[in-house]
């Protein structure tokens, strides 16, 4: 406990300001997201079309991911973060005024573009102000801020979304604008001055190819990204398409009884309570082994989430019984997530040269972009033909295999450093 409190006190001011902003933004955002796929399913003709809408966002994010990290290395972390959040706020408000498949496609594309600009710059900022041995704890603290929203937001959304979707979108948009003001006023620029001056002297027009060149030159990063695609595909189901799986497997339950928001709230609560202590505990452990154990538990949880609903439905279990069992399973999934996620960011931060941190973070974001695009498409197709169990089998087994690959990558990094 004392070591945890000491680690809290030693965190840079920028990290704490971002923690506050992440918490505010996440509460509002998570009011919306657990019900977004269900909302879209009522507006379009098939679940596959829902998958297309949700897949457009990460496809558009490919462009932003390439340029976002490079721009953050040239112009600084702070302006790119602000640009991203202002754009996202406008998109959120846009959902209030448009209500068609084409409009949803366009809004989803812009959401992916602006969102992809934020994360490379924000992650590079963490690496700028945090020594390597403290980065897992710093990323863990920010995940805890995000999951404060995951614990509170879904329950608030459950009480509002069926009364007025417009209110939820407006709250989400306003929270992003508020976060951008917090960054503008309180956060300091962290781009190393030497690197900034050097980049200005260099030919700054070489932006898009730089991330591609990094992938071609650094085979470890490339393998890490390819391995992470299956992890990202799994996240896209568990945080987006899962309520559709529950709606199919529990036909007797109403929309309000869909287990998804309650599981999301439980997930957020666990992360708030245990993420930072877990991050502190694993900070001196071999990164490859931590990712292996995390991915393994993550995959087992996904397999259980895929298979158990049909069993529970066949046994005609009550809503309370279903929720209690699913909470237990989701706890296993969440523990794997808490082990794996911060360490993944630490792996990339430690791998990146100082002057290319933003570029590396942007390139590593491709795993989330590719998985976020492929996951909803695969899910929409398989759920439409009632093969949700096949979907979660592919993802669960894939995550377990990914854990084995992570150990090999960590050994390659160790050999490179020697």
DRENKETI-513887 format. One record per residue (C-alpha): residue number from 0; residue in one letter; z negated, x negated, y negated. Coordinates in steps of 0.25 Angstrom, whole numbers, plus 2048, in hexadecimal, padded with zeros to 3 digits. Example, Ala and Ser with C-alpha at 12.3 -4.5 7.8 and 13.67 -1.06 7.14 Angstrom:
DRENKETI-513887
k=0; r=A; Z=7E1; X=7CF; Y=812
k=1; r=S; Z=7E3; X=7C9; Y=804
//
This chain:
DRENKETI-513887
k=0; r=X; Z=800; X=800; Y=800
k=1; r=X; Z=7FC; X=7F5; Y=7F6
k=2; r=X; Z=80A; X=7EE; Y=7F9
k=3; r=X; Z=811; X=7FB; Y=7F6
k=4; r=X; Z=80A; X=7FD; Y=7E9
k=5; r=X; Z=80D; X=7EF; Y=7E5
k=6; r=X; Z=81B; X=7F0; Y=7E9
k=7; r=X; Z=81C; X=7FD; Y=7E0
k=8; r=X; Z=816; X=7F5; Y=7D4
k=9; r=X; Z=820; X=7EA; Y=7D5
k=10; r=X; Z=82C; X=7F3; Y=7D5
k=11; r=X; Z=835; X=7F0; Y=7C8
k=12; r=X; Z=834; X=7FA; Y=7BD
k=13; r=X; Z=843; X=7FE; Y=7BF
k=14; r=X; Z=840; X=802; Y=7CE
k=15; r=X; Z=834; X=80B; Y=7C9
k=16; r=X; Z=83D; X=812; Y=7BF
k=17; r=X; Z=848; X=814; Y=7C9
k=18; r=X; Z=83D; X=81A; Y=7D3
k=19; r=X; Z=839; X=824; Y=7C8
k=20; r=X; Z=848; X=828; Y=7C5
k=21; r=X; Z=84C; X=829; Y=7D4
k=22; r=X; Z=840; X=832; Y=7D7
k=23; r=X; Z=844; X=83C; Y=7CB
k=24; r=X; Z=853; X=83B; Y=7CF
k=25; r=X; Z=850; X=83D; Y=7DE
k=26; r=X; Z=847; X=849; Y=7DC
k=27; r=X; Z=852; X=851; Y=7D5
k=28; r=X; Z=85E; X=84B; Y=7DE
k=29; r=X; Z=857; X=84F; Y=7EB
k=30; r=X; Z=855; X=85D; Y=7E6
k=31; r=X; Z=864; X=85E; Y=7E8
k=32; r=X; Z=869; X=855; Y=7F3
k=33; r=X; Z=862; X=85C; Y=7FF
k=34; r=X; Z=869; X=869; Y=7FC
k=35; r=X; Z=876; X=863; Y=7F7
k=36; r=X; Z=87E; X=864; Y=804
k=37; r=X; Z=879; X=872; Y=807
k=38; r=X; Z=87D; X=876; Y=7F9
k=39; r=X; Z=88B; X=870; Y=7FB
k=40; r=X; Z=88C; X=877; Y=809
k=41; r=X; Z=88B; X=884; Y=802
k=42; r=X; Z=896; X=881; Y=7F8
k=43; r=X; Z=8A1; X=87B; Y=801
k=44; r=X; Z=8A8; X=880; Y=80E
k=45; r=X; Z=8A3; X=876; Y=818
k=46; r=X; Z=898; X=86B; Y=81A
k=47; r=X; Z=8A4; X=861; Y=81B
k=48; r=X; Z=8A7; X=864; Y=80C
k=49; r=X; Z=898; X=862; Y=809
k=50; r=X; Z=89A; X=854; Y=810
k=51; r=X; Z=8A6; X=851; Y=807
k=52; r=X; Z=89F; X=854; Y=7FA
k=53; r=X; Z=893; X=84B; Y=7FE
k=54; r=X; Z=89C; X=840; Y=803
k=55; r=X; Z=8A4; X=840; Y=7F6
k=56; r=X; Z=898; X=83A; Y=7EF
k=57; r=X; Z=897; X=82D; Y=7F7
k=58; r=X; Z=8A6; X=82B; Y=7F7
k=59; r=X; Z=8A6; X=82B; Y=7E8
k=60; r=X; Z=89A; X=822; Y=7E8
k=61; r=X; Z=8A3; X=817; Y=7EF
k=62; r=X; Z=8A9; X=814; Y=7E1
k=63; r=X; Z=89B; X=814; Y=7DA
k=64; r=X; Z=895; X=80C; Y=7E4
k=65; r=X; Z=89F; X=801; Y=7E2
k=66; r=X; Z=89E; X=800; Y=7D3
k=67; r=X; Z=890; X=805; Y=7D1
k=68; r=X; Z=88A; X=7F8; Y=7D7
k=69; r=X; Z=894; X=7EF; Y=7D0
k=70; r=X; Z=892; X=7F6; Y=7C2
k=71; r=X; Z=882; X=7F4; Y=7C4
k=72; r=X; Z=884; X=7E5; Y=7C6
k=73; r=X; Z=88D; X=7E5; Y=7B9
k=74; r=X; Z=887; X=7EF; Y=7B0
k=75; r=X; Z=879; X=7F0; Y=7B5
k=76; r=X; Z=871; X=7FA; Y=7BE
k=77; r=X; Z=86C; X=803; Y=7B3
k=78; r=X; Z=879; X=808; Y=7AD
k=79; r=X; Z=87F; X=80B; Y=7BA
k=80; r=X; Z=873; X=813; Y=7BF
k=81; r=X; Z=873; X=81B; Y=7B2
k=82; r=X; Z=882; X=81E; Y=7B3
k=83; r=X; Z=880; X=823; Y=7C1
k=84; r=X; Z=875; X=82C; Y=7BF
k=85; r=X; Z=87B; X=833; Y=7B2
k=86; r=X; Z=888; X=835; Y=7BB
k=87; r=X; Z=880; X=83B; Y=7C6
k=88; r=X; Z=878; X=844; Y=7BD
k=89; r=X; Z=885; X=84A; Y=7B7
k=90; r=X; Z=88A; X=84C; Y=7C6
k=91; r=X; Z=87D; X=854; Y=7CA
k=92; r=X; Z=87F; X=85D; Y=7BE
k=93; r=X; Z=88D; X=85F; Y=7C2
k=94; r=X; Z=889; X=866; Y=7CF
k=95; r=X; Z=883; X=871; Y=7C7
k=96; r=X; Z=891; X=875; Y=7C0
k=97; r=X; Z=89A; X=873; Y=7CC
k=98; r=X; Z=89B; X=87B; Y=7D9
k=99; r=X; Z=8A7; X=877; Y=7E1
k=100; r=X; Z=8AB; X=86E; Y=7EC
k=101; r=X; Z=8B4; X=865; Y=7E3
k=102; r=X; Z=8A9; X=865; Y=7D8
k=103; r=X; Z=89F; X=860; Y=7E3
k=104; r=X; Z=8A8; X=855; Y=7E8
k=105; r=X; Z=8AA; X=850; Y=7D9
k=106; r=X; Z=89B; X=850; Y=7D6
k=107; r=X; Z=898; X=84A; Y=7E3
k=108; r=X; Z=8A2; X=83E; Y=7E0
k=109; r=X; Z=89C; X=83C; Y=7D3
k=110; r=X; Z=88E; X=83C; Y=7D8
k=111; r=X; Z=891; X=832; Y=7E3
k=112; r=X; Z=898; X=829; Y=7D8
k=113; r=X; Z=88C; X=829; Y=7CE
k=114; r=X; Z=882; X=828; Y=7D9
k=115; r=X; Z=888; X=81C; Y=7DF
k=116; r=X; Z=888; X=814; Y=7D2
k=117; r=X; Z=878; X=816; Y=7D1
k=118; r=X; Z=873; X=810; Y=7DE
k=119; r=X; Z=87A; X=802; Y=7DE
k=120; r=X; Z=874; X=800; Y=7D0
k=121; r=X; Z=867; X=805; Y=7D3
k=122; r=X; Z=865; X=7FD; Y=7DF
k=123; r=X; Z=86A; X=7F1; Y=7D8
k=124; r=X; Z=85F; X=7F3; Y=7CE
k=125; r=X; Z=854; X=7F4; Y=7D9
k=126; r=X; Z=859; X=7E6; Y=7DE
k=127; r=X; Z=859; X=7E0; Y=7D0
k=128; r=X; Z=84B; X=7E3; Y=7CE
k=129; r=X; Z=845; X=7E1; Y=7DC
k=130; r=X; Z=843; X=7D5; Y=7E4
k=131; r=X; Z=849; X=7D5; Y=7F2
k=132; r=X; Z=83C; X=7D7; Y=7F9
k=133; r=X; Z=839; X=7E3; Y=7F1
k=134; r=X; Z=846; X=7EA; Y=7F1
k=135; r=X; Z=843; X=7F3; Y=7FD
k=136; r=X; Z=836; X=7F8; Y=7F6
k=137; r=X; Z=83E; X=7FB; Y=7E9
k=138; r=X; Z=849; X=802; Y=7F0
k=139; r=X; Z=83E; X=80A; Y=7F8
k=140; r=X; Z=837; X=80E; Y=7EC
k=141; r=X; Z=844; X=814; Y=7E6
k=142; r=X; Z=847; X=81B; Y=7F3
k=143; r=X; Z=839; X=821; Y=7F2
k=144; r=X; Z=83C; X=826; Y=7E4
k=145; r=X; Z=849; X=82C; Y=7E9
k=146; r=X; Z=841; X=833; Y=7F4
k=147; r=X; Z=837; X=839; Y=7EB
k=148; r=X; Z=842; X=842; Y=7E7
k=149; r=X; Z=846; X=844; Y=7F6
k=150; r=X; Z=838; X=849; Y=7F8
k=151; r=X; Z=837; X=852; Y=7ED
k=152; r=X; Z=846; X=856; Y=7E9
k=153; r=X; Z=84A; X=85D; Y=7F6
k=154; r=X; Z=83E; X=867; Y=7F5
k=155; r=X; Z=840; X=86A; Y=7E7
k=156; r=X; Z=84F; X=86C; Y=7E9
k=157; r=X; Z=84C; X=876; Y=7F5
k=158; r=X; Z=845; X=87E; Y=7EA
k=159; r=X; Z=850; X=87E; Y=7E0
k=160; r=X; Z=85E; X=87C; Y=7E6
k=161; r=X; Z=85F; X=88A; Y=7EC
k=162; r=X; Z=85C; X=890; Y=7DF
k=163; r=X; Z=865; X=887; Y=7D6
k=164; r=X; Z=86D; X=87B; Y=7DA
k=165; r=X; Z=870; X=879; Y=7CB
k=166; r=X; Z=862; X=875; Y=7C8
k=167; r=X; Z=861; X=86B; Y=7D3
k=168; r=X; Z=86E; X=864; Y=7CE
k=169; r=X; Z=869; X=864; Y=7C0
k=170; r=X; Z=85C; X=85E; Y=7C3
k=171; r=X; Z=863; X=853; Y=7CC
k=172; r=X; Z=86C; X=850; Y=7C0
k=173; r=X; Z=861; X=850; Y=7B6
k=174; r=X; Z=859; X=846; Y=7BE
k=175; r=X; Z=864; X=83C; Y=7BF
k=176; r=X; Z=866; X=83D; Y=7B0
k=177; r=X; Z=857; X=83A; Y=7AF
k=178; r=X; Z=857; X=82E; Y=7B9
k=179; r=X; Z=863; X=828; Y=7B0
k=180; r=X; Z=85A; X=829; Y=7A4
k=181; r=X; Z=84E; X=822; Y=7AB
k=182; r=X; Z=858; X=817; Y=7AF
k=183; r=X; Z=85E; X=816; Y=7A1
k=184; r=X; Z=850; X=815; Y=79A
k=185; r=X; Z=847; X=80E; Y=7A4
k=186; r=X; Z=84E; X=806; Y=7AD
k=187; r=X; Z=852; X=7F7; Y=7AA
k=188; r=X; Z=85F; X=7F1; Y=7AD
k=189; r=X; Z=85E; X=7E7; Y=7B9
k=190; r=X; Z=86B; X=7E1; Y=7BB
k=191; r=X; Z=869; X=7D2; Y=7BB
k=192; r=X; Z=86D; X=7CC; Y=7AE
k=193; r=X; Z=874; X=7C0; Y=7B3
k=194; r=X; Z=87D; X=7C8; Y=7BC
k=195; r=X; Z=880; X=7D2; Y=7B1
k=196; r=X; Z=885; X=7C7; Y=7A8
k=197; r=X; Z=88D; X=7C1; Y=7B3
k=198; r=X; Z=893; X=7CE; Y=7B7
k=199; r=X; Z=897; X=7D0; Y=7A8
k=200; r=X; Z=89E; X=7C2; Y=7A8
k=201; r=X; Z=8A5; X=7C5; Y=7B5
k=202; r=X; Z=8B1; X=7CF; Y=7B7
k=203; r=X; Z=8A9; X=7DC; Y=7B7
k=204; r=X; Z=8B6; X=7E4; Y=7BB
k=205; r=X; Z=8B4; X=7E0; Y=7CA
k=206; r=X; Z=8AB; X=7EC; Y=7CD
k=207; r=X; Z=8B1; X=7F4; Y=7D9
k=208; r=X; Z=8B5; X=7E8; Y=7E2
k=209; r=X; Z=8A7; X=7E1; Y=7E1
k=210; r=X; Z=8A0; X=7EB; Y=7EA
k=211; r=X; Z=8AC; X=7EB; Y=7F4
k=212; r=X; Z=8AC; X=7DC; Y=7F4
k=213; r=X; Z=89D; X=7DC; Y=7F6
k=214; r=X; Z=89F; X=7E4; Y=803
k=215; r=X; Z=8AA; X=7DB; Y=808
k=216; r=X; Z=8A2; X=7CE; Y=805
k=217; r=X; Z=894; X=7D3; Y=80A
k=218; r=X; Z=896; X=7D8; Y=819
k=219; r=X; Z=887; X=7DA; Y=81A
k=220; r=X; Z=888; X=7E4; Y=80F
k=221; r=X; Z=894; X=7EB; Y=815
k=222; r=X; Z=88E; X=7EC; Y=822
k=223; r=X; Z=881; X=7F2; Y=81C
k=224; r=X; Z=889; X=7FC; Y=815
k=225; r=X; Z=891; X=800; Y=821
k=226; r=X; Z=884; X=802; Y=829
k=227; r=X; Z=87E; X=80A; Y=81E
k=228; r=X; Z=889; X=814; Y=81E
k=229; r=X; Z=883; X=81B; Y=82A
k=230; r=X; Z=875; X=81B; Y=823
k=231; r=X; Z=87B; X=821; Y=817
k=232; r=X; Z=883; X=82C; Y=81F
k=233; r=X; Z=875; X=830; Y=825
k=234; r=X; Z=86F; X=830; Y=817
k=235; r=X; Z=87A; X=839; Y=812
k=236; r=X; Z=877; X=843; Y=81D
k=237; r=X; Z=867; X=843; Y=81C
k=238; r=X; Z=868; X=845; Y=80D
k=239; r=X; Z=874; X=84E; Y=80B
k=240; r=X; Z=87A; X=855; Y=818
k=241; r=X; Z=86D; X=856; Y=820
k=242; r=X; Z=86A; X=864; Y=81A
k=243; r=X; Z=878; X=869; Y=820
k=244; r=X; Z=874; X=864; Y=82E
k=245; r=X; Z=867; X=86B; Y=82D
k=246; r=X; Z=86D; X=878; Y=828
k=247; r=X; Z=876; X=878; Y=834
k=248; r=X; Z=86B; X=874; Y=83E
k=249; r=X; Z=861; X=87E; Y=839
k=250; r=X; Z=869; X=88B; Y=836
k=251; r=X; Z=85D; X=894; Y=836
k=252; r=X; Z=857; X=88C; Y=82A
k=253; r=X; Z=85A; X=890; Y=81C
k=254; r=X; Z=85F; X=886; Y=811
k=255; r=X; Z=851; X=885; Y=80C
k=256; r=X; Z=84C; X=881; Y=81A
k=257; r=X; Z=856; X=876; Y=81C
k=258; r=X; Z=84D; X=86A; Y=820
k=259; r=X; Z=855; X=860; Y=817
k=260; r=X; Z=84D; X=861; Y=80A
k=261; r=X; Z=840; X=860; Y=811
k=262; r=X; Z=844; X=854; Y=818
k=263; r=X; Z=84A; X=84E; Y=80C
k=264; r=X; Z=83C; X=850; Y=805
k=265; r=X; Z=835; X=84A; Y=811
k=266; r=X; Z=83E; X=83E; Y=811
k=267; r=X; Z=83B; X=83C; Y=802
k=268; r=X; Z=82C; X=83D; Y=803
k=269; r=X; Z=82C; X=833; Y=80F
k=270; r=X; Z=834; X=829; Y=806
k=271; r=X; Z=82B; X=82B; Y=7FA
k=272; r=X; Z=81F; X=829; Y=803
k=273; r=X; Z=824; X=81D; Y=80C
k=274; r=X; Z=830; X=817; Y=806
k=275; r=X; Z=829; X=80C; Y=7FD
k=276; r=X; Z=81F; X=808; Y=808
k=277; r=X; Z=82A; X=807; Y=812
k=278; r=X; Z=833; X=7FF; Y=809
k=279; r=X; Z=827; X=7F6; Y=806
k=280; r=X; Z=824; X=7F4; Y=815
k=281; r=X; Z=833; X=7F1; Y=819
k=282; r=X; Z=835; X=7E8; Y=80C
k=283; r=X; Z=832; X=7DB; Y=814
k=284; r=X; Z=838; X=7E0; Y=822
k=285; r=X; Z=846; X=7DC; Y=826
k=286; r=X; Z=850; X=7E5; Y=820
k=287; r=X; Z=859; X=7E6; Y=82C
k=288; r=X; Z=84E; X=7EB; Y=835
k=289; r=X; Z=849; X=7F5; Y=82A
k=290; r=X; Z=856; X=7FB; Y=829
k=291; r=X; Z=858; X=7FC; Y=838
k=292; r=X; Z=84B; X=803; Y=83A
k=293; r=X; Z=84E; X=80C; Y=82E
k=294; r=X; Z=85C; X=810; Y=833
k=295; r=X; Z=857; X=812; Y=841
k=296; r=X; Z=84C; X=81C; Y=83C
k=297; r=X; Z=856; X=822; Y=832
k=298; r=X; Z=860; X=824; Y=83E
k=299; r=X; Z=856; X=82B; Y=847
k=300; r=X; Z=852; X=834; Y=83C
k=301; r=X; Z=860; X=838; Y=83A
k=302; r=X; Z=863; X=83B; Y=849
k=303; r=X; Z=856; X=844; Y=849
k=304; r=X; Z=85B; X=84C; Y=83D
k=305; r=X; Z=868; X=84E; Y=843
k=306; r=X; Z=863; X=853; Y=851
k=307; r=X; Z=856; X=85A; Y=84F
k=308; r=X; Z=85A; X=866; Y=846
k=309; r=X; Z=863; X=86C; Y=851
k=310; r=X; Z=857; X=86A; Y=85B
k=311; r=X; Z=84D; X=870; Y=851
k=312; r=X; Z=857; X=87C; Y=84F
k=313; r=X; Z=859; X=87E; Y=85E
k=314; r=X; Z=84A; X=87F; Y=860
k=315; r=X; Z=849; X=889; Y=854
k=316; r=X; Z=83F; X=881; Y=84D
k=317; r=X; Z=839; X=886; Y=840
k=318; r=X; Z=83C; X=880; Y=832
k=319; r=X; Z=82E; X=87A; Y=832
k=320; r=X; Z=830; X=873; Y=83F
k=321; r=X; Z=83D; X=86E; Y=83C
k=322; r=X; Z=839; X=868; Y=82F
k=323; r=X; Z=82D; X=861; Y=835
k=324; r=X; Z=835; X=85B; Y=840
k=325; r=X; Z=840; X=857; Y=836
k=326; r=X; Z=836; X=851; Y=82D
k=327; r=X; Z=831; X=848; Y=838
k=328; r=X; Z=840; X=843; Y=83B
k=329; r=X; Z=843; X=841; Y=82C
k=330; r=X; Z=837; X=838; Y=82B
k=331; r=X; Z=83D; X=82F; Y=835
k=332; r=X; Z=84A; X=82F; Y=82E
k=333; r=X; Z=843; X=82D; Y=821
k=334; r=X; Z=83B; X=821; Y=826
k=335; r=X; Z=848; X=81A; Y=82A
k=336; r=X; Z=84E; X=81D; Y=81C
k=337; r=X; Z=842; X=817; Y=815
k=338; r=X; Z=843; X=80A; Y=81E
k=339; r=X; Z=852; X=809; Y=81C
k=340; r=X; Z=856; X=80D; Y=80E
k=341; r=X; Z=84F; X=804; Y=805
k=342; r=X; Z=852; X=7F8; Y=80E
k=343; r=X; Z=861; X=7FB; Y=80E
k=344; r=X; Z=861; X=7F9; Y=7FF
k=345; r=X; Z=858; X=7EC; Y=800
k=346; r=X; Z=862; X=7E7; Y=80A
k=347; r=X; Z=86E; X=7E8; Y=800
k=348; r=X; Z=866; X=7E3; Y=7F4
k=349; r=X; Z=862; X=7D7; Y=7FC
k=350; r=X; Z=870; X=7D5; Y=800
k=351; r=X; Z=876; X=7D6; Y=7F2
k=352; r=X; Z=878; X=7CA; Y=7E9
k=353; r=X; Z=870; X=7CC; Y=7DC
k=354; r=X; Z=87D; X=7CE; Y=7D3
k=355; r=X; Z=883; X=7D8; Y=7DD
k=356; r=X; Z=877; X=7E1; Y=7E0
k=357; r=X; Z=87E; X=7ED; Y=7DA
k=358; r=X; Z=88B; X=7EA; Y=7E1
k=359; r=X; Z=884; X=7E9; Y=7EE
k=360; r=X; Z=87C; X=7F6; Y=7EC
k=361; r=X; Z=888; X=7FD; Y=7E8
k=362; r=X; Z=890; X=7F8; Y=7F5
k=363; r=X; Z=884; X=7FB; Y=7FE
k=364; r=X; Z=885; X=809; Y=7F8
k=365; r=X; Z=892; X=80B; Y=800
k=366; r=X; Z=88A; X=80E; Y=80C
k=367; r=X; Z=884; X=81B; Y=805
k=368; r=X; Z=891; X=81F; Y=800
k=369; r=X; Z=899; X=81E; Y=80D
k=370; r=X; Z=88D; X=824; Y=815
k=371; r=X; Z=88B; X=82F; Y=80A
k=372; r=X; Z=89A; X=832; Y=80B
k=373; r=X; Z=89C; X=832; Y=81A
k=374; r=X; Z=88F; X=838; Y=81D
k=375; r=X; Z=891; X=846; Y=817
k=376; r=X; Z=8A0; X=847; Y=81C
k=377; r=X; Z=89B; X=844; Y=82A
k=378; r=X; Z=88F; X=84D; Y=829
k=379; r=X; Z=898; X=859; Y=823
k=380; r=X; Z=8A2; X=858; Y=82E
k=381; r=X; Z=898; X=857; Y=83A
k=382; r=X; Z=88E; X=862; Y=834
k=383; r=X; Z=89A; X=86B; Y=832
k=384; r=X; Z=89D; X=86A; Y=841
k=385; r=X; Z=88E; X=86B; Y=844
k=386; r=X; Z=88D; X=85D; Y=849
k=387; r=X; Z=881; X=858; Y=841
k=388; r=X; Z=87A; X=852; Y=84D
k=389; r=X; Z=886; X=849; Y=84E
k=390; r=X; Z=886; X=845; Y=840
k=391; r=X; Z=877; X=841; Y=840
k=392; r=X; Z=879; X=83A; Y=84E
k=393; r=X; Z=884; X=831; Y=847
k=394; r=X; Z=87B; X=82E; Y=83B
k=395; r=X; Z=86E; X=82C; Y=843
k=396; r=X; Z=874; X=822; Y=84D
k=397; r=X; Z=87C; X=81B; Y=842
k=398; r=X; Z=86F; X=818; Y=83A
k=399; r=X; Z=869; X=812; Y=846
k=400; r=X; Z=875; X=809; Y=848
k=401; r=X; Z=875; X=806; Y=839
k=402; r=X; Z=866; X=800; Y=83A
k=403; r=X; Z=86B; X=7F6; Y=845
k=404; r=X; Z=876; X=7F1; Y=83C
k=405; r=X; Z=86C; X=7F0; Y=830
k=406; r=X; Z=864; X=7E6; Y=838
k=407; r=X; Z=871; X=7DD; Y=83B
k=408; r=X; Z=874; X=7DE; Y=82C
k=409; r=X; Z=866; X=7D9; Y=828
k=410; r=X; Z=868; X=7CD; Y=832
k=411; r=X; Z=875; X=7CA; Y=82B
k=412; r=X; Z=86F; X=7CA; Y=81D
k=413; r=X; Z=864; X=7C0; Y=823
k=414; r=X; Z=86E; X=7B7; Y=828
k=415; r=X; Z=876; X=7B7; Y=81B
k=416; r=X; Z=869; X=7B3; Y=813
k=417; r=X; Z=867; X=7A7; Y=81C
//
